[in-house]
Amino acid sequence: MTAIAMPKPDADVIARRAEIVKALQAIVPGDGVIHDEIAMRPYETDALTAYRQMPLIVVLPETVEQVSAVLKYCHDNDVKVVPRGAGTSLSGGALPLADGVLLSMMKFNRVLDIDYANRAVVVQPGVTNLGITRAVEHEGFYYAPDPSSQIACSIGGNIAENSGGVHCLKYGLTTNNVLGLEMVLITGEVIRIGGKHLDSEGYDFLALMTGSEGLLGVVTEVTVRILQKPETARALLIGFPTSEEGGKCVADIIGAGIIPGGMEMMDKPAIHAAEDFVNAGYPRDVEALLIVELDGPEAEVDYLMERVATIARENNASHLRISESEEERMVFWAGRKAAFPAVGRISPDYLCMDGTIPRRELPRVLAGMRDLSEKYGLRVANVFHAGDGNLHPLILYDANKPGELEACEAFGADILRLCVKVGGVLTGEHGVGIEKRDLMPEMFSEEDLKQQQRVKCAFDEKHLLNPGKVFPVLHRCAELGKMHVHKGQLPFPDIPRF
């Protein structure tokens, strides 16, 4: 475990633990409150497993009324709360606090309504990403965002981190596919934002909440957009002698006005790990592998397949294979979807990074990562959402070797600094959490960060919801004053309540 600066535990709250347990048990009876140390152990970390912290208490509510009562109690008694979904966050977003209640939403696991006419599904936040597609696929529909952890990650967690996936290039991130939310504020108030309609009047609170990392409220219901499965979907498997040629091919495809359903890239270490794990038929003699999927009417797909193949050959592709069946297309994707666990077979530990860059900068960033790999003496396997410039470098290390975890984290921080330097951003879909928190000044000025905290203060004046995440310095709300736009003041408007 690595030490990380978190808010200093409130000794008074820890001393009141028994009192807090009793109060929460009155709200969530039965087995809904976990306070035994052994039973709480599974909640001490999320998917950023380098960091671990036992929570004060774990609470598993089953109703909105229970969530509301728990949050109101915590607000009135100055107890911190960390919301948690399936615990698949790679940025430490669900890392518990020693003096905080961990609020697990995984008992909220029901599909509430399927409305094919309006192409919308209403679900509770504990439903898995893939579970939404499973609920509608028999009618020829699906939910488009598909992170690699979709079999396990919850839709509530997807909201918190604005998750993407291999098909976000054409169909968008979570924020582009969510229509409405029900949320509970730290005061216990229940609010609704959006709905089955395509757009809402007034300020876009839905976009504000999507990607807010559990700092503004707790999601208790989600309305998502579903899409009809395309008539045809085919994929190309394209290999290149160098990563730079693969990166240029990506840019040329987008530059030609072609928007694939998905476009993913892997470098040689990732290719070999995935092929050993899945046997997807990936070529081993290439430095970069590109998977390009095209979907839509059959005639359009056939035409675009030829155009993409031509662009690939113009970029010196050394391997080109086109899927001839749905089974073969799924095999192409199987290796990419399994890339993260596959890399886990070749290294005792790895850190999965997440940064986004302009597509044109891909060759420069790849070269920079090679230099950093030599500097830190650590290997890196690269997997990219190449179409939208979202990089997922996997830095390989051994936590049992003194200094390797620290070197790995420094390596990762330098990758993210490079992303920002070339005009990119710190995160594409994993969120900031604790992993990138102290790098926020690389991208934002002090006033930028204060302005963001003014938004948090409008929802959570006491800083009780997920404190220690996202912001490197937490200012008291009284010190920040009101929100400012240029020289004027913008009072935060009331949110509709019911």
Protein Blocks (a to p, Z undefined) as FASTA:
>chain_A
ZZdddddddfklmmmmmmmmmmmmmmmgcjlbccbfklmmmmmpcfklmbccddfbdcdd
fbfklmmmmmmmmmmnopacdddfehpafnlpmgccfkbccddfklmmccfbdcfknopa
cddfklcfklmmmmmmmnopacfblcfklmmmcfklmmmnopabjklmmnopfklmcfbd
cdddfkopacdehjjbfbdehjdfklmmnonlopnbccfbdcdddddddfbdcddddddf
bfklmmmmmmmmmmnopacfbdcdddfklmmmmmmmnonopafkbfbdcddddeddfklm
mmmmmmmmmmmmmnopabdcddfbfklmmmmmmmmmmmmmmmmmmofbdcdddddddfkl
mmmmmmmmmmmmmmnopacdddddfknopacddddddfklghklmmmmmmmmmmmmmmmm
nopafbfklonmlmlmmmmmmmpcfklmmmmmmmmmmmmmnopgoghihiabdcdfklno
padehjbccdddddddZZ
